[in-house]
Every structure is written in structure tokens, then in C-alpha cells.
């Protein structure tokens, strides 16, 4: 295939769109920042701002007549990836948003969730997930009961609620397609993994109207036509950001753990069986690959924790200063119990409060290193659980914005005593989405992946990170783990 694809990665900090060749090369890109509003457990984005950011990025790439893909036929399809648990409500007829986008980090449903009598084991069996306010169910329930515009739209029969992917699909396509793909539907905590559809018992439990939710279907389309800048291009793939990142270098290897370090950190591994308690069982964007289960560890406070704490500590230019400190700071860091956006796997405590275990002599940079190490420690505890129940992995492959920090990955390599590799191109979500979109241009989801595409995609851009001399890190990990576990008992 010589055709390119255009992919849209809508994230918590920005929207990024890329034109990617059939060999996985990012040829051009456009980016727009997206604002985040935080207050008292609520984390939101303006829905119209997000839509405009997407359309602006697409128009910028499609309107560049000097680019090598200036012919409409040269872009074979569009792909869309979004934050999996971010959601909103909108008017089904006008497509006008009724609410802001409630971020996956938003935990306004915590109190309502805590009052329900939940059969955790049954919910894990049904959905693959651990009950958490980060997922959609409690937030949908909150909106239907407490948001006046949502209540009014429900009474008038025009209410639509769904993941942000569903809203953007409707806004992007000429057909105003109402649809939710399997990877995003699962993150609502209302989706039955076996049935591949909304679960009637969970809808009743959370008091969510089935009529308000979009119909479910596979990640690969076609799902409608994107008509912008005088072009009409089929939308061929819609999936979650981490689900796309898993395919950044073609079909994933079950002997590798894939770590995407962004606002949150997500450790994924393909496996034929369901994940053990503590980990999530996610669905693959390509179930026909024969290993449809994905074991997943979710660390909510990765880049988000560094951003929040650097601002609180008064540290400017955090990324460059952190790398310098990780390499050179002689002071032993304290411990940081990381509850930014709630404690994720394998402990699952949404109300966990962050805390430094520190004396008054620790400098701000030492405390920031403690935040960075808390991310490494959380990755390590999830990897231990994966290996205990699924066998040892050969390596950890790191992508995402924080993977640019070599000293951070070096600490991880030292702690886990496994090779840690990264790709020189960190755009995991965009590349994985481009792979899935390229597959969709060649075959239906039920067919195998074209071997020529697979071979062309896997570029030789692996860089192994060398473990570092990091005195005391094993002891700090042991003390951190003991402190976290003692807090949640």
C-alpha cells in the first residue's frame, strides 16, 4: 500500500493529528493545546474547544497543497483515538454538548459508587474492570440525576451520553454517526465483555438509560465520511488511546510488557487468559489476532502527578530540571505516596491522598524525584503481578512523553532487572492508530493482517536503556510498597 492515513490523537493536554505513511513514518503533524479545569475532584475539558482543536488539526493537514499527499486519493482513511474513560452528554438531534467533557481523572461519582452494594468479582467477570469512579458508569449516573440540562434532554427524548470518541465521531462524520467502539465502550463499566454489548444488569445497577447510549461495534469501520477542505475520506478506525498505543510497532508480542508513560501510565501485555485480581482485562482493538485479552495495569498519577507537584513545589521547567536532578542530585529522595487522580492498580483506592514521607530537610527537587520514583515503583508492582500469574516477560518497551526521560527509564531498568527499551519515535498512540487504520484499508477486522504491512511497519528504532547506579532504590521501593499497603488496609 502506498496510501497514507490521517490519524487524530485527542488527549488530555492537546489534540494531535498526523499524516502517516504505510510504513509507519509520521510525515506531517499538527497540534492544538486543550485546557483542563480542575476543582474539588472534578476534572473537565470544554467540549466545543476540543471539537475545534480536532477540526483545526485536520484542516491544517488537508489544506497543505504543497505536501506530497496533496491528492485526495493519497489519504486512504482517517483514524481517531481518544482518552478511554472521558465522557460527556449531548443533544442527539443538534449535537450540541450539554455538559463539559468529564475527564477520566474526574472522580465526582466516588460517593455514589461507594454507596452501592457491588459484587466486585461479578463486575470483574462481566466487564474486565475493577469498579472505579474513573470509569463512566458512576459519572453517567451522576449526570442523569444531578445535571439539569441532562435531565431536561432525557425528558424530551434527545439525550445522548457516551465516551468522547462517540461525540467526536458524530461531529466528524457527514452522517453524524452515533457509535461507540468496543475499547471505549468497555471503559464505561457498563459493557459486557462476553456479549460485546451494554449489560442490562449494570445499566439497572447504575440507573443509566440504555436509550441514551450509542450502539456498540468493532474498532474498525468504515464508520462514515470525514468531509473537510473539499475532501471526503472514510473514517476507518476508532479506538482508545492506550488500545492504539499497544499497536505502535505492529502486532504486540506477548513476551513484552508495553508501558505508555503519559498523563497516566499504562502497562499492557497480551495474554490468552483473563487477568488476575488487581489487574484489568482490557479488550484488543484487533480481536482476530488470536490473543484478544490484554492484561493492564493503570497508574493514574504519572505525568499528571509530576505536573501537579512541580507546580505546588514552585519548580519551573520541570522536565529538563527533573532529568538533571535524576542524574546528579546527591541527596537521597524521600518517599511519595502517589494518589494524584486516585490510586490505581493493583490497589484501587480512588480516595487515596498523596503524601510525602519526608523530613523537613528534603529539597523541592528531592521531593520531585520522589514523585518520579513513585511512578517507577507503581510500574514495578504491576509488572510483578503480571509475571507472577503470566510468566516472565523478556523486556519492557516504553513509549509516551515521559519515555523521553532516559534517567527515569534507567531507574526502572535498575529496579526491575529487565531490559527496558524505547522507540526513538515516542508517538505511540498516533503510530498504533495509523497501523490499525492501515489494516482497515486492506481488510476487514475478521481477516488476518497483511504480512507485507506488518513487515514494513516494524522499524529498527529500538534503543535499550542502560541501568544506572541508583543507591538505595530497592530499599525505597520496599518501604514505599509497605507504606502504600499499610494505608489501604
Secondary structure, 3 states (H helix, E strand, C coil): CCCEEEEEEECCCEEEEEEECCCCCEEEEEEEECCCEEECCEEEECHHHHHHHHHHHHHHHHCCCCCCCCCHHHEEEEEEEECCCCEEEEECCCCCECCCEECCCCCCCHHHHHHCCCCHHHHHHHHCCCCCCCCHHHHHHHHHHHCHHHHHHHHCCCEEEEEHHHHHHHHHECCCCCCEEHHHHHCCCCEECCCCEECHHHHHHHCCCHHHECCEECCECCCCEEEECCEEEEEEEEEEHHHHHCCCCCCCCCCEEEEEECCCEEEEEEECCCCCCCCEEEECCCHHHCCCEEEEEEECCCHHHHHHHHHHHCCCCHHHHHHHHHHHCCCCCCEEECCCCCECCCCCECCCCCEEECCCCCCHHHHHHHHHHHHHHHHHHHHHHHHHHHCCCCEEEEECHHHHCHHHHHHHHHHHCCEEEEECCCCHHHHHHHHHHHHHHHCCCCCCCCHHHHHHHCCCCEEEECCCCCCCHHHHHHHHHHHHHHHHC
